[in-house]
């Protein structure tokens, strides 16, 4: 393992201690050498979860469902955009929802990828093989979801970009990963209008946040997210004004992409600030269970939306704002109850558990031990 991966290994080292190792062994691992002896500990006792990431992920999951309800319900027909109705009620929804949440999920995917690589580096002789299996399984799940349920599935895109961009980037120094993110994001916004073309840059941004230690410090500051959020809000204001202008074609896509990315950043910064206040327990209670079972909830939401749509006479592109919000609220409420009850007895969601089993090629424990 090359020295460039040292920041990733340091991040993992905070969660997994090798107290039984000899001093020379620990030094070798800190240097990221391939000859460093691996821990014999089970690979499933990994680093502690970062609560803020679960909250942000759960929040993003809610927004993604809200944005995807109409497109999912229109499965099998011409794909429509969320809120495509001429109803003026959708104007304000267009400022807050479309393309505001998938950038958050994309950055989180890059963060999770690098955190797992750091953990795997301390527990397996070939950590990148573990990540390769994880991405291939995700590709299979995404293809099944795409073919059988909804053509707008993003898991396939995530898996392919992960294989082509994220996995090779693990051999690069962290400054190169951060630089590539900076280079890739602006052109995808202004030249292609964002959407899926943003994913590679956002993945690399998330990876860079881990390798520079930002992910580990995400809950330690109020001032940084507050200042960053104000800067992003100052940029989002003209972007939203641009979006509401008389635009057409590619200009509309560019305005939506730029505003979406900036508003997404404001959302995340606002959550991080709120997590440093007295409302933190409420935020964790509401969003963390959804975020911890994000894969299970994302896929089951498709099934639930398709089921609900069969009971509505109006076509999806004619649904009103209250109808869409009611459907989203009902599904999220059911998923929250299910996730909360499930996680009281089990360590992970059912699909997350199966994904982890395939990732490590070893069955992980599912049921919580007594007292956990």
C-alpha angles and dihedrals in degrees: 000000000000124000090243089075093060094105090057092049092049090055091053092045092067091064102039120050122197097200093155094056123101116253092251090052091053091049091051091051092048088055091052095236121165091227091061109119113247124233115258090214119117112273091227097070093078136157119311115269116259102236094204091059091053091051094048091046092051091048091050090049090058092052093046091054091049091051094045103045096093096042091048092048089052091058114146093026134073107313113248132194120246112269094011092149118114088235107126089221087078093061095082091041088056089059095053110030123029113085091355098104111034090067088059091050091047094054090046090052090055090048093050092047093055093042089054091048089053091050093045091050090066096045110035134049091224107034095170090059087061091053091046091055090047093054094044091053090049089051090054093048091047093050092051090048091047096048100039105032121009134006092206092069113142099193091084090053091048092050095048094046089046091055095044101037115012100044095048090046090066088077091055126088114255094250089058092050091051091045093051090051090053091047096047103044102061096050091048089054100045104028105036102022096247120257112117092356088069093061100084094052093044091049090053091046090056091047091050091051089059096044092051091048096247094125091056091051096043094110098041101079139054099177098058097054090040093054093041090049091053091050091050091046090053088055094042094056096067090037091057090047088052090050092054093052127103097280136154140186117346094003090062091051092049093049092048092048096048094044091044094054094047094046090048088056091050090052093052094046091048091052092049091051092048090050087064092058137068092275091070095099090052093049092049092048094050103037110021097071090051091047095048090055096037097136094048092046094045093054098040090050089066091055092047094048091050090049094049093047091063090067096053120083099201118082114253095251089061097051115122125236093254090051093053093045091048092052092047092047093050093049094045092047091053091047092048092053091046093046094046094049093043095051092052089069104024136051096225142010115275096254092041088054093050090047091052091048090054092043096055096030087229131094110255123209113266108180117073117247118243112282096020 
